[in-house]
């Protein structure tokens, strides 16, 4: 599991992640891609859940997910359920070559 960001636009009563302030020192797109490449070389193919906060608040979330899938990882990103914009319980799944 990788928390791509800690930022979240939901205000869920069961979670307080949105109440906290975080430094703006998240990994860059290239750093995330390199991280996934290193993990792939060490672990082989594995299941990667990209989460957050709200992972899709990052504009590069899909880009890094596709990169991970191209490395042969099975990637899951839970859809956001903030403000009723997406269907709860739905998932996006990218699957690269095994």
C-alpha positions in Angstrom: 0.0 0.0 0.0 1.3 3.4 -0.9 -0.1 6.6 0.4 0.4 8.8 -2.6 -0.7 11.9 -0.7 -2.1 12.7 2.7 -4.4 15.5 1.4 -8.1 14.7 1.3 -11.2 16.7 0.2 -13.6 14.5 2.1 -14.8 15.3 5.6 -15.6 11.9 6.9 -16.7 11.7 10.5 -14.7 8.5 11.1 -11.4 10.0 9.9 -9.4 13.1 10.9 -6.7 13.1 8.2 -8.3 16.2 6.6 -7.9 18.1 9.9 -4.2 17.9 9.9 -1.7 20.1 8.1 1.1 18.4 6.1 4.3 19.7 4.6 4.4 20.2 0.9 7.3 17.7 0.5 5.5 14.8 -1.2 7.5 12.7 -3.7 7.6 14.1 -7.2 6.1 12.1 -10.1 9.6 10.9 -11.1 10.4 9.9 -7.5 7.3 7.8 -7.2 8.0 6.1 -10.5 11.6 5.3 -9.4 10.2 4.0 -6.1 7.9 1.6 -7.9 10.7 0.5 -10.2 13.0 -0.2 -7.2 10.2 -2.1 -5.4 9.5 -4.1 -8.5 13.1 -5.1 -8.9 13.3 -6.2 -5.2 9.9 -7.9 -4.9 9.0 -9.0 -8.3 5.4 -8.5 -9.3 3.1 -7.6 -6.5 -0.3 -6.0 -5.7 0.0 -2.2 -5.2 -2.9 -0.2 -3.6 -2.4 3.5 -4.2 -4.3 5.4 -1.5 -4.1 8.6 0.5 -5.7 10.8 1.9 -7.3 11.0 -1.4 -4.9 9.7 -4.0 -6.8 11.2 -7.0 -6.2 14.7 -5.6 -2.8 14.4 -7.2 -2.9 15.2 -10.9 -0.3 12.5 -11.6 -2.1 9.6 -9.8 -3.3 7.9 -13.0 0.1 8.5 -14.6 2.0 6.7 -11.8 -0.6 4.0 -11.7 -0.2 3.3 -15.4 3.6 3.3 -15.0 3.3 0.7 -12.2 1.0 -1.4 -14.3 3.5 -1.2 -17.2 6.1 -2.6 -14.7 3.9 -5.6 -14.3 2.3 -4.7 -11.0 -1.4 -5.1 -10.3 -2.6 -1.7 -9.2 -5.7 -0.7 -7.4 -6.9 2.8 -6.7 -10.1 3.2 -4.6 -12.4 5.7 -6.2 -13.1 8.7 -4.1 -16.5 8.9 -2.6 -16.3 12.5 -1.6 -19.4 14.6 -2.3 -21.2 11.7 -4.0 -19.2 12.3 -7.2 -18.4 8.6 -7.7 -20.1 5.3 -6.9 -19.1 4.0 -3.4 -17.3 0.7 -3.5 -16.2 1.0 -7.1 -12.5 0.4 -7.9 -10.3 1.2 -10.8 -7.9 -1.6 -11.7 -4.9 -1.4 -14.0 -3.2 -4.7 -14.7 0.1 -4.9 -16.5 1.7 -7.9 -18.1 2.6 -10.5 -15.5 
